[in-house]
Amino acid sequence: MLTPLEIENKKFSKQMMNGYNVEEVDDFLDELTIEYERVYKENSELKIRSEEMEASITHYKNIEDTLQNTLVMAQKTSEDLKNVAKQQAEQIVLEAEGSAKKHAENLSQEILMKKRELEDMQKQFDVYKAKMESLLISQLELIKDMNKDI
């Protein structure tokens, strides 16, 4: 392959009357044309390849941007879901605590009612016992009185 320096430094032998040797100049121009065509084609191919690579780079940058946006969106969605789940968990805990307090209050009320019922029954029993004692005492007095009469 000819370099620009070789082209620049190319010297043709001079003929006496006509100047440069026409065959040498023609041969050099033919060689130069072939080399130039090859370099021109190679340059064109490299430009096309460079454009394709630039298009690929642009395509992959778009994919990268899309992936980054998707990742950011996924992270945001994950955070949102985590926050919603946390709020729901807190709400469930609050509802459970409220329900437990209400249930505890109901049980306390029921215990108080049962204690009152027990106290009432004890009072009724005491009254019944006192009546029975009184009845038994009066019966015993009656029997004693009957024994005195006999």
C-alpha positions as semicolon CSV with decimal commas, in nm:
position;residue;x (nm);y (nm);z (nm)
1;M;0,000;0,000;0,000
2;L;0,135;0,339;-0,089
3;T;0,163;0,597;0,181
4;P;0,108;0,968;0,126
5;L;0,480;1,019;0,187
6;E;0,570;0,771;-0,091
7;I;0,340;0,950;-0,332
8;E;0,491;1,282;-0,239
9;N;0,849;1,157;-0,272
10;K;0,795;0,972;-0,601
11;K;1,058;1,086;-0,856
12;F;1,032;1,022;-1,226
13;S;1,339;1,002;-1,448
14;K;1,350;1,274;-1,706
15;Q;1,394;1,214;-2,072
16;M;1,600;1,443;-2,269
17;M;1,338;1,615;-2,471
18;N;0,999;1,528;-2,341
19;G;1,054;1,551;-1,966
20;Y;0,930;1,259;-1,758
21;N;0,910;0,905;-1,890
22;V;0,548;0,865;-1,997
23;E;0,535;0,490;-1,922
24;E;0,666;0,539;-1,568
25;V;0,412;0,813;-1,503
26;D;0,128;0,603;-1,651
27;D;0,234;0,297;-1,448
28;F;0,252;0,505;-1,133
29;L;-0,088;0,660;-1,199
30;D;-0,236;0,314;-1,259
31;E;-0,085;0,186;-0,935
32;L;-0,200;0,500;-0,755
33;T;-0,553;0,464;-0,897
34;I;-0,576;0,100;-0,784
35;E;-0,451;0,186;-0,436
36;Y;-0,678;0,489;-0,415
37;E;-0,981;0,282;-0,521
38;R;-0,898;0,020;-0,260
39;V;-0,854;0,283;0,013
40;Y;-1,169;0,464;-0,102
41;K;-1,373;0,141;-0,084
42;E;-1,220;0,054;0,253
43;N;-1,296;0,404;0,377
44;S;-1,657;0,377;0,254
45;E;-1,696;0,037;0,421
46;L;-1,546;0,170;0,743
47;K;-1,784;0,468;0,735
48;I;-2,080;0,235;0,685
49;R;-1,953;0,010;0,963
50;S;-1,895;0,313;1,186
51;E;-2,251;0,435;1,119
52;E;-2,385;0,086;1,197
53;M;-2,186;0,079;1,519
54;E;-2,308;0,426;1,611
55;A;-2,663;0,309;1,543
56;S;-2,598;0,001;1,760
57;I;-2,453;0,218;2,034
58;T;-2,757;0,445;2,015
59;H;-2,983;0,139;2,024
60;Y;-2,802;-0,005;2,325
61;K;-2,800;0,332;2,500
62;N;-3,176;0,346;2,449
63;I;-3,205;-0,004;2,591
64;E;-2,983;0,097;2,883
65;D;-3,196;0,407;2,946
66;T;-3,511;0,195;2,928
67;L;-3,362;-0,059;3,169
68;Q;-3,254;0,217;3,406
69;N;-3,601;0,373;3,392
70;T;-3,756;0,031;3,446
71;L;-3,526;-0,031;3,741
72;V;-3,609;0,307;3,893
73;M;-3,980;0,240;3,838
74;A;-3,946;-0,107;3,991
75;Q;-3,766;0,037;4,293
76;K;-4,032;0,305;4,333
77;T;-4,308;0,047;4,297
78;S;-4,131;-0,174;4,550
79;E;-4,106;0,115;4,795
80;D;-4,472;0,204;4,736
81;L;-4,578;-0,156;4,792
82;K;-4,365;-0,175;5,104
83;N;-4,521;0,147;5,236
84;V;-4,873;0,027;5,156
85;A;-4,802;-0,309;5,324
86;K;-4,662;-0,129;5,628
87;Q;-4,970;0,094;5,649
88;Q;-5,198;-0,207;5,612
89;A;-5,003;-0,392;5,881
90;E;-5,031;-0,092;6,114
91;Q;-5,404;-0,070;6,039
92;I;-5,447;-0,441;6,112
93;V;-5,258;-0,405;6,440
94;L;-5,469;-0,103;6,538
95;E;-5,790;-0,291;6,453
96;A;-5,669;-0,597;6,645
97;E;-5,580;-0,383;6,947
98;G;-5,919;-0,212;6,929
99;S;-6,095;-0,544;6,899
100;A;-5,892;-0,688;7,187
101;K;-5,973;-0,387;7,407
102;K;-6,341;-0,414;7,320
103;H;-6,336;-0,786;7,391
104;A;-6,152;-0,725;7,720
105;E;-6,410;-0,461;7,816
106;N;-6,691;-0,703;7,730
107;L;-6,526;-0,971;7,942
108;S;-6,482;-0,723;8,229
109;Q;-6,851;-0,632;8,204
110;E;-6,945;-0,999;8,198
111;I;-6,725;-1,069;8,502
112;L;-6,888;-0,780;8,688
113;M;-7,233;-0,912;8,596
114;K;-7,138;-1,263;8,713
115;K;-7,000;-1,123;9,039
116;R;-7,327;-0,937;9,095
117;E;-7,524;-1,251;9,015
118;L;-7,305;-1,443;9,262
119;E;-7,356;-1,178;9,529
120;D;-7,732;-1,186;9,463
121;M;-7,734;-1,564;9,487
122;Q;-7,532;-1,552;9,807
123;K;-7,778;-1,302;9,952
124;Q;-8,069;-1,520;9,840
125;F;-7,895;-1,821;9,992
126;D;-7,836;-1,633;10,315
127;V;-8,203;-1,530;10,318
128;Y;-8,309;-1,888;10,239
129;K;-8,075;-2,021;10,508
130;A;-8,210;-1,773;10,762
131;K;-8,566;-1,872;10,672
132;M;-8,478;-2,239;10,701
133;E;-8,314;-2,179;11,037
134;S;-8,615;-1,985;11,149
135;L;-8,845;-2,260;11,022
136;L;-8,638;-2,529;11,188
137;I;-8,626;-2,336;11,513
138;S;-9,001;-2,284;11,506
139;Q;-9,051;-2,653;11,425
140;L;-8,820;-2,749;11,707
141;E;-9,013;-2,520;11,943
142;L;-9,332;-2,676;11,822
143;I;-9,197;-3,025;11,888
144;K;-9,078;-2,919;12,235
145;D;-9,418;-2,776;12,305
146;M;-9,578;-3,093;12,191
147;N;-9,350;-3,299;12,412
148;K;-9,444;-3,089;12,712
149;D;-9,805;-3,154;12,649
150;I;-9,757;-3,524;12,644
